[in-house]
Amino acid sequence: GIMIRLLFNADDFGIHSEVNAAILDCYQNGVLTSTSLLAGGEAFEEAVEMVSLAPTLGIGIHTALVGGLKPILPAEKVPSLVTEDGIFVDSHTTFIKKVMTGAVNYNEVYAELDAQFEKIVSQGIAVTHIDGHQHMHVLPTIQPIIFSLMKKYGIRKLRLPEEKLFYLNGNYNPVRFVGKAGLSHYAHYAKRKARELGFAYPRYFWGMMNGGHMTEDTVLSILESVKHRVGTHEIMVHPGRSNNMLSKDYTWEYCWEEEAAMLKSPRIREWIYNHSIQLINYQDIS
């Protein structure tokens, strides 16, 4: 029959032990099929050790240029990308302003992203795909760098987060909507280029308007849209084990625990099964 295929990708693998634990749990006891590893994450080594416990979990590279995270390269090698504290700027709006005003040195971007790819590939991980923290990988000036690194490392799949523009799902946050509209627009243009280069991506992407708030009810309403659209779908998720612990370190106000509960929810699993939707990871996308 005509197939609807779906993957849940957990971003930020390696950022924190509480995230790593939830990702492994949601893979072993839930519907999580894919994750993306943050080369600069504080709990990177632990994440790499967990990979052997998750043989069919697709593992991508979560490229990072924002989010208050540390670069892989020494801060003095990437001065245009870091704050006085030697970390990436916190938000994508700040980063986009730097791009617009010509303050970003793209040689530094290439060197830093190359180091992120290298660090993950050198662990012997069979990388399934590329995505990006706050989706900065689709900016028109960053995207060619991502594409050239994908060629260099032989990686053929990526996330292109073009979300249905008026799909708000009860979450109309004007700032987020403008950000999403811009990023969706860039992602749309990246798709043609990606196809020319022989790269593949899920046809549908869900989770920008609800980033960090993928509760059971939210996802059930997304699945109602998924069931009408033949092709491959990605739902972006951010599971974690303790909101309390994670909120101390990250100001994103995500519902980590609720997202983990959603991924392990029997209702979600049954819904997917009852609608004959096939769970896949990025390896299965052609």
C-alpha distance (Angstrom), angle and dihedral (degrees) to the residues before:
residue distance angle dihedral
G1 . . .
I2 3.80 . .
M3 3.75 107.2 .
I4 3.73 132.5 -133.6
R5 3.79 108.9 -166.7
L6 3.75 125.8 -169.3
L7 3.76 138.6 -171.3
F8 3.78 130.2 -172.7
N9 3.81 110.4 -150.9
A10 3.81 120.1 -164.1
D11 3.78 110.1 -150.5
D12 3.82 123.7 -151.4
F13 3.83 101.3 37.5
G14 3.81 104.3 173.0
I15 3.80 96.8 26.6
H16 3.82 95.5 106.5
S17 3.82 139.5 -8.5
E18 3.81 90.6 -114.7
V19 3.81 89.8 57.0
N20 3.81 93.5 44.4
A21 3.83 91.9 51.5
A22 3.81 91.9 50.4
I23 3.81 93.3 47.6
L24 3.80 92.2 53.0
D25 3.82 91.1 44.9
C26 3.84 93.4 48.8
Y27 3.80 90.1 49.1
Q28 3.81 93.8 48.4
N29 3.82 97.0 39.0
G30 3.78 105.2 21.6
V31 3.80 147.1 33.7
L32 3.82 98.4 -75.4
T33 3.82 108.9 130.3
S34 3.79 104.5 163.2
T35 3.78 141.7 31.4
S36 3.79 138.3 177.2
L37 3.77 122.5 -133.6
L38 3.78 123.7 -135.7
A39 3.81 109.1 -140.8
G40 3.80 91.6 -157.8
G41 3.80 96.1 46.0
E42 3.81 118.0 131.1
A43 3.82 89.7 -130.2
F44 3.83 95.9 43.8
E45 3.82 97.0 123.4
E46 3.80 91.5 50.2
A47 3.83 90.4 50.6
V48 3.82 91.2 51.5
E49 3.82 90.1 51.7
M50 3.82 89.8 52.1
V51 3.80 93.1 55.3
S52 3.81 91.7 82.2
L53 3.83 88.9 58.2
A54 3.80 90.9 56.5
P55 3.81 106.0 51.2
T56 3.81 96.9 166.3
L57 3.81 97.7 38.8
G58 3.81 108.6 113.9
I59 3.80 110.2 -129.1
G60 3.78 122.7 -155.7
I61 3.79 135.2 174.7
H62 3.80 114.9 -98.5
T63 3.79 100.2 -152.8
A64 3.80 114.1 -151.6
L65 3.79 133.6 -160.6
V66 3.83 97.9 145.1
G67 3.79 142.3 29.6
G68 3.80 100.6 86.8
L69 3.81 89.4 -79.1
K70 3.81 124.6 143.0
P71 3.79 120.4 -103.5
I72 3.82 118.8 -121.2
L73 3.78 91.3 -129.9
P74 3.82 119.5 66.3
A75 3.82 109.3 -84.6
E76 3.82 91.5 -117.1
K77 3.82 89.2 61.7
V78 3.83 92.0 56.7
P79 3.84 104.9 34.8
S80 3.82 94.6 152.0
L81 3.82 90.9 57.8
V82 3.80 101.6 48.6
T83 3.80 140.3 66.2
E84 3.80 124.5 -127.0
D85 3.81 86.8 -84.4
G86 3.79 90.3 60.4
I87 3.82 95.6 -112.6
F88 3.81 132.3 113.2
V89 3.81 117.4 -88.3
D90 3.77 111.2 -89.5
S91 3.77 104.9 -122.3
H92 3.77 138.2 38.1
T93 3.82 90.4 -126.8
T94 3.82 90.2 61.9
F95 3.79 90.7 46.2
I96 3.81 92.8 48.6
K97 3.83 89.2 50.9
K98 3.81 88.6 53.8
V99 3.80 89.3 50.0
M100 3.81 91.6 49.1
T101 3.80 93.8 49.3
G102 3.79 93.5 48.1
A103 3.81 93.1 -113.7
V104 3.81 95.1 129.8
N105 3.80 119.0 91.9
Y106 3.82 105.9 -147.5
N107 3.80 94.1 -159.5
E108 3.79 85.6 62.8
V109 3.81 90.9 47.8
Y110 3.81 90.4 51.9
A111 3.81 93.1 46.8
E112 3.83 93.5 47.8
L113 3.81 95.5 45.7
D114 3.82 90.6 45.0
A115 3.82 88.0 54.0
Q116 3.82 90.1 50.6
F117 3.84 92.3 50.9
E118 3.81 91.4 44.6
K119 3.80 94.1 49.5
I120 3.81 92.2 54.3
V121 3.81 98.3 38.5
S122 3.82 90.8 48.6
Q123 3.83 89.1 61.1
G124 3.79 87.3 69.1
I125 3.81 92.5 -111.2
A126 3.81 114.5 153.8
V127 3.81 95.9 -131.5
T128 3.81 112.9 -144.1
H129 3.81 100.3 -171.2
I130 3.81 151.7 -22.9
D131 3.78 128.9 -108.7
G132 3.80 133.9 155.2
H133 3.78 143.8 -123.8
Q134 3.84 106.4 -104.6
H135 3.84 85.2 -4.8
M136 3.81 94.6 -84.3
H137 3.81 88.6 147.4
V138 3.83 90.3 78.9
L139 3.81 97.2 56.7
P140 3.82 107.6 120.2
T141 3.81 92.0 -117.9
I142 3.83 95.7 45.3
Q143 3.80 98.3 41.5
P144 3.85 96.5 73.2
I145 3.82 88.9 53.4
I146 3.81 90.5 51.5
F147 3.81 90.6 47.9
S148 3.80 93.1 50.2
L149 3.83 91.4 48.8
M150 3.81 90.3 48.7
K151 3.81 87.8 55.1
K152 3.80 91.7 46.2
Y153 3.82 92.9 52.0
G154 3.80 97.4 35.4
I155 3.82 95.8 -117.0
R156 3.80 114.1 150.0
K157 3.82 107.9 -179.9
L158 3.78 132.8 69.1
R159 3.77 143.5 165.8
L160 3.78 114.3 -106.0
P161 3.80 103.6 -173.4
E162 3.76 102.7 -150.6
E163 3.78 103.0 152.0
K164 3.80 122.0 -171.3
L165 3.78 99.2 -86.8
F166 3.78 99.8 -131.3
Y167 3.77 95.0 37.6
L168 3.81 98.4 115.5
N169 3.77 101.2 150.9
G170 3.78 93.6 -152.4
N171 3.77 91.4 -55.9
Y172 3.78 108.3 108.4
N173 3.76 104.5 169.9
P174 3.84 105.3 163.3
V175 3.81 95.5 -152.2
R176 3.76 92.2 47.5
F177 3.80 90.8 44.4
V178 3.80 93.0 54.9
G179 3.79 90.3 46.0
K180 3.77 90.5 48.4
A181 3.80 93.4 47.3
G182 3.81 90.9 52.1
L183 3.79 94.6 45.3
S184 3.81 92.8 44.9
H185 3.80 88.3 52.0
Y186 3.83 91.7 52.0
A187 3.80 90.9 44.8
H188 3.79 89.8 52.9
Y189 3.81 91.3 56.1
A190 3.80 92.1 43.3
K191 3.81 89.6 58.4
R192 3.79 94.5 68.6
K193 3.80 92.1 47.6
A194 3.81 90.9 46.5
R195 3.82 90.9 52.9
E196 3.83 91.1 49.1
L197 3.81 88.4 54.3
G198 3.81 92.1 48.3
F199 3.80 94.7 -110.1
A200 3.81 122.9 143.2
Y201 3.81 133.0 -148.7
P202 3.82 138.2 173.6
R203 3.77 109.0 -82.3
Y204 3.81 94.4 -135.7
F205 3.78 128.7 38.9
W206 3.81 127.0 -166.7
G207 3.75 130.7 -175.5
M208 3.76 111.7 59.3
M209 3.79 97.9 106.9
N210 3.79 90.8 40.0
G211 3.79 98.9 38.3
G212 3.79 107.9 156.0
H213 3.82 92.3 8.4
M214 3.79 103.0 78.4
T215 3.78 97.1 141.9
E216 3.80 123.4 166.2
D217 3.83 93.6 -96.1
T218 3.82 92.9 46.7
V219 3.79 91.5 51.4
L220 3.80 93.5 45.2
S221 3.81 88.7 56.1
I222 3.83 90.5 47.8
L223 3.82 88.8 50.7
E224 3.81 88.7 55.1
S225 3.84 86.6 62.1
V226 3.80 92.9 41.4
K227 3.81 93.6 57.2
H228 3.84 91.7 63.4
R229 3.80 95.4 50.7
V230 3.78 120.0 75.4
G231 3.79 114.3 -148.5
T232 3.78 137.8 50.5
H233 3.79 122.2 -34.1
E234 3.78 131.6 -168.6
I235 3.79 122.8 -158.6
M236 3.80 112.0 -165.4
V237 3.81 114.8 -142.4
H238 3.82 138.6 177.9
P239 3.82 109.2 -157.3
G240 3.80 120.4 -178.6
R241 3.77 136.4 167.4
S242 3.80 103.2 -130.6
N243 3.81 125.2 27.8
N244 3.78 87.5 -170.0
M245 3.79 95.6 57.8
L246 3.79 94.8 39.3
S247 3.81 95.6 47.7
K248 3.80 88.7 59.7
D249 3.80 90.3 61.8
Y250 3.80 103.8 31.7
T251 3.79 128.5 44.2
W252 3.80 94.9 -158.2
E253 3.83 95.3 107.2
Y254 3.78 92.3 -137.5
C255 3.81 122.9 167.9
W256 3.79 93.9 -129.4
E257 3.81 96.7 163.9
E258 3.81 93.2 46.3
E259 3.81 90.8 51.6
A260 3.81 90.6 50.7
A261 3.82 89.5 49.6
M262 3.81 90.0 50.4
L263 3.82 91.8 52.4
K264 3.83 90.0 51.8
S265 3.80 94.8 41.8
P266 3.83 116.0 124.2
R267 3.83 88.4 -148.1
I268 3.80 91.2 60.8
R269 3.79 93.7 45.1
E270 3.82 92.1 48.2
W271 3.80 92.7 47.2
I272 3.81 91.1 53.7
Y273 3.81 91.5 45.9
N274 3.82 94.0 46.1
H275 3.81 91.6 52.3
S276 3.83 92.8 48.9
I277 3.78 91.8 -120.2
Q278 3.78 113.4 161.4
L279 3.81 117.9 -134.5
I280 3.80 111.3 -138.9
N281 3.79 140.4 158.4
Y282 3.80 130.5 -134.4
Q283 3.82 91.9 -82.3
D284 3.80 88.8 69.3
I285 3.81 94.5 55.8
S286 3.78 115.1 99.4
